[in-house]
Amino acid sequence: MMEIFPVNIVKSGNKFFYEDSDDSIDQINIHAEDRTAINLALDVFARFKGTPLYEKFSDVITRVITSSLLRRVNTNDSNKYIHLAETHAHSGVEWIEQIYQSIVDKKAIIIKYKSFGDKSSVKVVSPYLLKEYRNNWYMIASLHDSKDENVLIYKLGRISEIQAANEKYMEDPTFDGNKYLKYTLGVFHKHGEEPIDVKCRIRGKHMIRLFSEDKIHPTQRIENISEEECLLSFTVFDSPELETFIMGYAHCLEVISPLPLRNKIIELLDTSFKNYKK
């Protein structure tokens, strides 16, 4: 305690006392901005509540700034000011700490994984990166003994078990998380394929403002045509996530190019129209 707090502690028999009886952990001087920062950190980290990672975080905070101070800082009415998306049961958040530690320690792991629509299988992987998208967690890892591309993405919610592996960690010095996700619209990555240049027409003054304020991708470019129309361009992988995004704004967004993507969206819109017509 004396290394952390400006107090002197003396021992008398088997008991320890403050040298100055007026000293108290409860009287730690903490600036208002520091108190706000701690409160914000606790609120943000609350999305992991119920997991071992959260319990360790809470315990560290308790040991560093003492439980009495923590109780004063993290008030019960904090939810009045900050609301975060709640972590649902299948987000995979319970595996974050174990995977994170394997990345830091460079240790391979064995996962029991159920691919979409398939039976569970056991895989040995070397994790490189954790990614959160739409309240789901994903792991980018190198798959051992793979005949094809070995760097793949796994949804943590489909993992039912993780164990330490005896195999050596497969480190890829060429892997760069930022480059790997550079042209993804979410988490989807296509190996061996080049991203496509997408150009769309946006109609509506309010929609133009929306896309100007909230960029859908770092490569986004906007070219104003008039107050009611603009051209939106960005470079991403052709993926189901791209189609979902476009369909979500079908009332105001028209794909101009590339032509295969435009035709695909026309097909999806036609199917939607037929469904409603039925």
C-alpha positions as semicolon CSV with decimal commas, in nm:
position;residue;x (nm);y (nm);z (nm)
1;M;0,000;0,000;0,000
2;M;0,283;0,239;0,084
3;E;0,412;0,200;-0,273
4;I;0,077;0,308;-0,413
5;F;-0,060;0,553;-0,156
6;P;0,115;0,838;0,031
7;V;0,070;0,683;0,378
8;N;0,300;0,540;0,644
9;I;0,207;0,205;0,801
10;V;0,349;0,072;1,127
11;K;0,329;-0,274;1,279
12;S;0,242;-0,343;1,641
13;G;0,242;-0,710;1,729
14;N;0,047;-0,892;1,458
15;K;-0,149;-0,584;1,351
16;F;-0,079;-0,298;1,113
17;F;-0,183;0,063;1,170
18;Y;-0,164;0,397;0,995
19;E;0,115;0,598;1,155
20;D;-0,115;0,899;1,139
21;S;-0,460;0,810;1,271
22;D;-0,613;1,070;1,038
23;D;-0,492;0,880;0,729
24;S;-0,758;0,686;0,542
25;I;-0,786;0,518;0,205
26;D;-1,128;0,681;0,180
27;Q;-0,957;1,021;0,177
28;I;-0,753;0,957;-0,137
29;N;-0,740;1,277;-0,338
30;I;-0,868;1,205;-0,686
31;H;-0,932;1,479;-0,941
32;A;-1,278;1,518;-1,090
33;E;-1,150;1,442;-1,441
34;D;-0,981;1,126;-1,313
35;R;-1,301;1,020;-1,141
36;T;-1,491;1,072;-1,467
37;A;-1,233;0,872;-1,662
38;I;-1,254;0,581;-1,417
39;N;-1,633;0,589;-1,424
40;L;-1,636;0,589;-1,804
41;A;-1,390;0,298;-1,820
42;L;-1,604;0,096;-1,581
43;D;-1,918;0,167;-1,782
44;V;-1,752;0,069;-2,110
45;F;-1,608;-0,247;-1,959
46;A;-1,952;-0,337;-1,820
47;R;-2,036;-0,501;-2,153
48;F;-1,810;-0,786;-2,040
49;K;-1,994;-0,825;-1,708
50;G;-2,038;-1,187;-1,607
51;T;-1,718;-1,302;-1,778
52;P;-1,388;-1,392;-1,607
53;L;-1,229;-1,098;-1,788
54;Y;-1,466;-0,852;-1,621
55;E;-1,415;-1,007;-1,280
56;K;-1,038;-0,973;-1,314
57;F;-1,072;-0,615;-1,435
58;S;-1,294;-0,530;-1,139
59;D;-1,053;-0,698;-0,900
60;V;-0,756;-0,505;-1,038
61;I;-0,943;-0,175;-1,003
62;T;-1,039;-0,272;-0,649
63;R;-0,682;-0,350;-0,554
64;V;-0,539;-0,036;-0,711
65;I;-0,781;0,228;-0,592
66;T;-0,954;0,025;-0,312
67;S;-1,309;-0,101;-0,299
68;S;-1,434;0,196;-0,097
69;L;-1,322;0,442;-0,365
70;L;-1,458;0,216;-0,640
71;R;-1,799;0,218;-0,474
72;R;-1,797;0,596;-0,465
73;V;-1,681;0,632;-0,824
74;N;-1,898;0,368;-0,990
75;T;-2,239;0,490;-0,879
76;N;-2,558;0,296;-0,944
77;D;-2,706;0,573;-1,157
78;S;-2,430;0,563;-1,419
79;N;-2,667;0,397;-1,665
80;K;-2,855;0,724;-1,680
81;Y;-2,569;0,868;-1,883
82;I;-2,419;0,581;-2,084
83;H;-2,604;0,296;-2,252
84;L;-2,408;0,025;-2,430
85;A;-2,532;-0,259;-2,646
86;E;-2,583;-0,562;-2,425
87;T;-2,376;-0,868;-2,504
88;H;-2,611;-1,148;-2,607
89;A;-2,569;-1,512;-2,513
90;H;-2,405;-1,621;-2,838
91;S;-2,162;-1,333;-2,894
92;G;-1,862;-1,546;-2,787
93;V;-1,751;-1,290;-2,530
94;E;-1,666;-1,568;-2,283
95;W;-1,370;-1,675;-2,499
96;I;-1,210;-1,333;-2,537
97;E;-0,968;-1,352;-2,246
98;Q;-0,840;-1,700;-2,336
99;I;-0,788;-1,610;-2,702
100;Y;-0,635;-1,273;-2,618
101;Q;-0,386;-1,442;-2,387
102;S;-0,291;-1,695;-2,654
103;I;-0,222;-1,406;-2,895
104;V;-0,005;-1,227;-2,640
105;D;0,181;-1,544;-2,537
106;K;0,199;-1,674;-2,899
107;K;0,049;-2,012;-2,812
108;A;-0,163;-2,232;-3,037
109;I;-0,503;-2,348;-2,915
110;I;-0,746;-2,630;-2,993
111;I;-1,103;-2,520;-3,059
112;K;-1,422;-2,718;-3,097
113;Y;-1,596;-2,523;-3,371
114;K;-1,931;-2,555;-3,546
115;S;-1,933;-2,403;-3,892
116;F;-2,262;-2,265;-4,023
117;G;-2,495;-2,559;-4,083
118;D;-2,222;-2,817;-4,017
119;K;-2,133;-3,050;-3,735
120;S;-1,873;-2,951;-3,478
121;S;-1,509;-3,023;-3,562
122;V;-1,182;-2,989;-3,375
123;K;-0,925;-2,745;-3,515
124;V;-0,578;-2,635;-3,410
125;V;-0,528;-2,264;-3,470
126;S;-0,284;-1,985;-3,393
127;P;-0,486;-1,669;-3,316
128;Y;-0,369;-1,334;-3,456
129;L;-0,649;-1,087;-3,397
130;L;-0,985;-1,032;-3,222
131;K;-1,255;-0,830;-3,397
132;E;-1,596;-0,708;-3,277
133;Y;-1,870;-0,639;-3,530
134;R;-2,239;-0,580;-3,464
135;N;-2,211;-0,712;-3,110
136;N;-2,049;-1,038;-3,221
137;W;-1,685;-1,131;-3,169
138;Y;-1,456;-1,292;-3,426
139;M;-1,108;-1,440;-3,424
140;I;-0,867;-1,421;-3,716
141;A;-0,631;-1,716;-3,688
142;S;-0,398;-1,942;-3,882
143;L;-0,540;-2,292;-3,928
144;H;-0,280;-2,565;-3,879
145;D;-0,249;-2,844;-4,140
146;S;-0,453;-2,650;-4,395
147;K;-0,409;-2,739;-4,762
148;D;-0,566;-2,411;-4,875
149;E;-0,542;-2,054;-4,743
150;N;-0,474;-2,096;-4,372
151;V;-0,561;-1,750;-4,231
152;L;-0,932;-1,764;-4,163
153;I;-1,195;-1,590;-3,952
154;Y;-1,393;-1,770;-3,683
155;K;-1,708;-1,653;-3,507
156;L;-1,651;-1,688;-3,134
157;G;-2,018;-1,771;-3,075
158;R;-1,966;-2,098;-3,265
159;I;-1,685;-2,212;-3,035
160;S;-1,796;-2,458;-2,767
161;E;-1,456;-2,546;-2,620
162;I;-1,096;-2,418;-2,611
163;Q;-0,789;-2,605;-2,492
164;A;-0,416;-2,539;-2,500
165;A;-0,238;-2,708;-2,791
166;N;0,099;-2,880;-2,785
167;E;0,173;-2,772;-3,141
168;K;0,406;-2,480;-3,205
169;Y;0,246;-2,140;-3,265
170;M;0,236;-2,057;-3,636
171;E;0,357;-1,700;-3,657
172;D;0,307;-1,523;-3,990
173;P;0,541;-1,219;-4,009
174;T;0,353;-1,095;-4,315
175;F;0,016;-1,079;-4,140
176;D;-0,108;-0,726;-4,076
177;G;-0,449;-0,692;-3,915
178;N;-0,508;-0,347;-4,061
179;K;-0,429;-0,466;-4,413
180;Y;-0,632;-0,784;-4,369
181;L;-0,942;-0,582;-4,279
182;K;-0,867;-0,283;-4,506
183;Y;-1,130;-0,368;-4,768
184;T;-1,381;-0,549;-4,550
185;L;-1,726;-0,409;-4,488
186;G;-1,751;-0,567;-4,146
187;V;-1,546;-0,887;-4,109
188;F;-1,572;-1,059;-4,448
189;H;-1,242;-1,118;-4,627
190;K;-1,187;-1,285;-4,965
191;H;-0,854;-1,459;-5,017
192;G;-0,700;-1,430;-5,360
193;E;-0,954;-1,176;-5,482
194;E;-0,917;-0,807;-5,542
195;P;-1,164;-0,558;-5,390
196;I;-1,414;-0,392;-5,621
197;D;-1,476;-0,022;-5,677
198;V;-1,842;0,043;-5,597
199;K;-2,020;0,353;-5,723
200;C;-2,372;0,440;-5,609
201;R;-2,618;0,724;-5,659
202;I;-2,767;0,863;-5,339
203;R;-3,094;1,058;-5,356
204;G;-3,235;1,280;-5,084
205;K;-3,086;1,574;-4,898
206;H;-3,109;1,403;-4,559
207;M;-2,950;1,081;-4,687
208;I;-2,662;1,278;-4,839
209;R;-2,602;1,437;-4,501
210;L;-2,622;1,096;-4,330
211;F;-2,356;0,940;-4,553
212;S;-2,141;1,253;-4,527
213;E;-2,143;1,242;-4,148
214;D;-2,122;0,863;-4,099
215;K;-1,870;0,708;-4,333
216;I;-1,953;0,349;-4,420
217;H;-1,590;0,271;-4,502
218;P;-1,251;0,448;-4,482
219;T;-1,227;0,447;-4,864
220;Q;-1,556;0,633;-4,900
221;R;-1,569;0,928;-5,139
222;I;-1,866;1,160;-5,204
223;E;-1,919;1,372;-5,512
224;N;-2,206;1,617;-5,487
225;I;-2,424;1,655;-5,795
226;S;-2,698;1,871;-5,646
227;E;-2,866;1,931;-5,310
228;E;-3,077;1,620;-5,368
229;E;-2,826;1,388;-5,535
230;C;-2,467;1,271;-5,497
231;L;-2,232;0,993;-5,603
232;L;-2,098;0,762;-5,332
233;S;-1,787;0,556;-5,406
234;F;-1,589;0,309;-5,196
235;T;-1,361;0,007;-5,242
236;V;-1,448;-0,319;-5,065
237;F;-1,466;-0,693;-5,117
238;D;-1,774;-0,822;-5,297
239;S;-1,951;-0,994;-5,010
240;P;-2,291;-1,075;-4,856
241;E;-2,228;-0,788;-4,613
242;L;-2,203;-0,549;-4,907
243;E;-2,534;-0,675;-5,047
244;T;-2,700;-0,644;-4,707
245;F;-2,578;-0,286;-4,672
246;I;-2,707;-0,186;-5,017
247;M;-3,045;-0,353;-4,962
248;G;-3,079;-0,169;-4,632
249;Y;-3,075;0,162;-4,822
250;A;-3,255;0,043;-5,135
251;H;-3,510;0,325;-5,108
252;C;-3,244;0,592;-5,167
253;L;-2,938;0,412;-5,303
254;E;-2,884;0,291;-5,662
255;V;-2,580;0,087;-5,762
256;I;-2,425;0,225;-6,079
257;S;-2,119;0,001;-6,101
258;P;-1,981;-0,258;-6,120
259;L;-2,245;-0,412;-6,345
260;P;-2,243;-0,763;-6,187
261;L;-2,319;-0,610;-5,847
262;R;-2,593;-0,390;-5,994
263;N;-2,753;-0,695;-6,159
264;K;-2,731;-0,890;-5,832
265;I;-2,911;-0,611;-5,644
266;I;-3,180;-0,595;-5,915
267;E;-3,228;-0,970;-5,870
268;L;-3,259;-0,936;-5,493
269;L;-3,504;-0,647;-5,526
270;D;-3,710;-0,846;-5,775
271;T;-3,725;-1,141;-5,534
272;S;-3,827;-0,908;-5,250
273;F;-4,102;-0,754;-5,465
274;K;-4,237;-1,100;-5,556
275;N;-4,240;-1,200;-5,189
276;Y;-4,444;-0,893;-5,098
277;K;-4,670;-0,941;-5,399
278;K;-4,759;-1,291;-5,276
